[in-house]
Structures are given as structure tokens and as C-alpha cells.
Amino acid sequence: MIADVLAEAGTRMDRAVEGAKDDFATVRTGRANPQLFQKVLVDYYGSPTPLDQLASLNAPEARSLIVTPYDKSALKAIEQAIRDMPNLGANPTNDGSIVRITMPELTEERRKEFVKLVRSKGEDAKVHIRGLRRKSKDELDALKGEVGEDELVRAEKELDALTRAHVDAIDEALKRKEAELLEV
């Protein structure tokens, strides 16, 4: 039973770390990256649809991206969704068959804003992991009558080590993203 609680906590924490890394990938650096557009939702025939389901994304150069829609009637909606995306600053142009996006050069001030944004996202992920730890600890406490106290103490130490490892993984990803953002 203790092993099940710890395994589930580990799985959930792994997903939280992956979610944080995906979240970090949506913050732009100096280069155009198709991952920046992961969370862009296009109003396609009245329903919000992820951009990667409507078009292919290619980065032919460091600061430009080409979006080729599978359905040409979605061009205007794709262009509008990209223009409305916050924290991107991209100005898409539509030539009738593709949408070309040129990413503006980041200023020092804008880079620092993005670092703050990434730190905020990292802190949110750490809070989520601590919440998962708290929930798992409550599940362990519920087992108090069924298992020995020594086993519970050992399980709590394992849970703390698991939490610490996942928080460190987020810190490491955060450090890499900050270095990437501050690189000129």
C-alpha cells in the first residue's frame, strides 16, 4: 500500500515536471521555435483547435517560421490567433497559401520580463509538486492503523526525497531556460 502511494506520487510529480518543461518551451527566446505555438488555439469553424492540428510549422531561419495550413480557408483564423497570442510579439503575414512569421529581436528589458515569467511558471510548478506531496502524505497518514509507524516514517522520508528530486529537476530546467533567454 505504501509502495502504491509513493509510485502514484512519483508518476504525478513526473507529469508535473514535464508540464513545467512544456510551459517553459512556450516562452520565446531569440529564435523562432515551433514549440512556441503549442498553446495557440485557432477558432476553426466555431471551436478552439490547437494550431498543430490545423497546420504544419517549419523554421527555415533562426527568426522566421512558416505555417502551412492543411485547409486554406483557415488562413485568416490562424493569422488572427497568432496575432492575439500574448507574450509573443510576432506579426504574421499571410500570402494566400502560407502564414510567414518573423520574430522581432528581443531587447534586454523584454528578456528580463521573460525571465520573470519563466520564474513565475517554475514557482507555480513547484507549488503544484508540494501540493502533490501534501496529498500523498495525507494518504500515508490514513494508513496509520494498517502499517507500522517505522514504515510510515521511512515512507515519508522517501516521499520527501522524491519531492526534492522533482523540485531540483524543475530548478535545473528553469536554470537552462534562463540561460537561453539571457543569451544574446
C-alpha positions, 0 to 999 in steps of 0.5 A, a space after each residue: 500500500 505504501 509502495 502504491 502511494 509513493 509510485 502514484 506520487 512519483 508518476 504525478 510529480 513526473 507529469 508535473 515536471 514535464 508540464 513545467 518543461 512544456 510551459 517553459 518551451 512556450 516562452 520565446 527566446 531569440 529564435 523562432 521555435 515551433 514549440 512556441 505555438 503549442 498553446 495557440 488555439 485557432 477558432 476553426 469553424 466555431 471551436 478552439 483547435 490547437 494550431 498543430 492540428 490545423 497546420 504544419 510549422 517549419 523554421 527555415 531561419 533562426 527568426 522566421 517560421 512558416 505555417 502551412 495550413 492543411 485547409 486554406 480557408 483557415 488562413 485568416 483564423 490562424 493569422 488572427 490567433 497568432 496575432 492575439 497570442 500574448 507574450 509573443 510579439 510576432 506579426 504574421 503575414 499571410 500570402 494566400 497559401 502560407 502564414 510567414 512569421 518573423 520574430 522581432 529581436 528581443 531587447 534586454 528589458 523584454 528578456 528580463 520580463 521573460 525571465 520573470 515569467 519563466 520564474 513565475 511558471 517554475 514557482 507555480 510548478 513547484 507549488 503544484 509538486 508540494 501540493 502533490 506531496 501534501 496529498 500523498 502524505 495525507 494518504 500515508 497518514 490514513 494508513 496509520 492503523 494498517 502499517 507500522 509507524 517505522 514504515 510510515 516514517 521511512 515512507 515519508 522520508 522517501 516521499 520527501 526525497 522524491 519531492 526534492 528530486 522533482 523540485 531540483 529537476 524543475 530548478 535545473 530546467 528553469 536554470 537552462 531556460 534562463 540561460 537561453 533567454 539571457 543569451 544574446 
